Amino acid sequence: MTTRTFALTAGLSYIIIFFAAIFANFVMIEGLTLAPIETIQNSAGMVKAGILAFMITVIFDVVVAWALEKLYADHPLSSLSKLFRMMHAAIMGVAVFALPFTLKMTSAEEIHHQLEIFNTIWLIGLFFFGIHLILLSKILKKPKFIAIFLSIAGIMYMADTVAHFSLDSYQEHADLFLAAVAIPSIFGEMALAVYLLVKGGISK
């Protein structure tokens, strides 16, 4: 396989992750959070599809980790970056185990408890994902602005996890933390996906 093939593989996998994660988070999880009983009773198929979407993100997280390591094999931090992304994928896979139980639950409290378990485990995984992004920002030689966004996003992922577990007033600032994580992450990772698809792996 050529470096261009690895770049295309990583870029396409990123796109799949984006769409699967958007559906799983902003359709399925949002539905369970806002209307748990109604969602389970009337949209069980959507919940199952959301769980499958999370599983797809885990699979392609591993693919991205592998493809990026191959693409930047000459960099000394490449293997370490891959390991931290795979740690995140493994923890995310464990978190997903909490979701199928919601399909047999009959109270909002039980469903919200399962969602809390899922979110807590996933949040721990995002700490390691933040480390991966910081390492990836050091590996990327160009474009420089993507590396900057990835580094900021990585720092904010780690800061958000620490703040969530250590600040009693976290919920009062949750929207601010969400924006601080989401904005650099979306710009950095989406730009990286486009770069990988358009120019990644092309020799100059």
Secondary structure, 3 states (H helix, E strand, C coil): CCHHHHHHHHHHHHHHHHHHHHHHHHHHHHHHHHCHHHHHHHCHHHHHHHHHHHHHHHHHHHHHHHHHHHHCCCCCCHHHHHHHHHHHHHHHHHHHCCCHHHHHCCCHHHHHHHHHHHHHHHHHHHHHHHHHHHHHHHHCCCCHHHHHHHHHHHHHHHHHHHHHHHCCCHHHHHHHHHHHHHHHHHHHHHHHHHHHHHCCCCCC
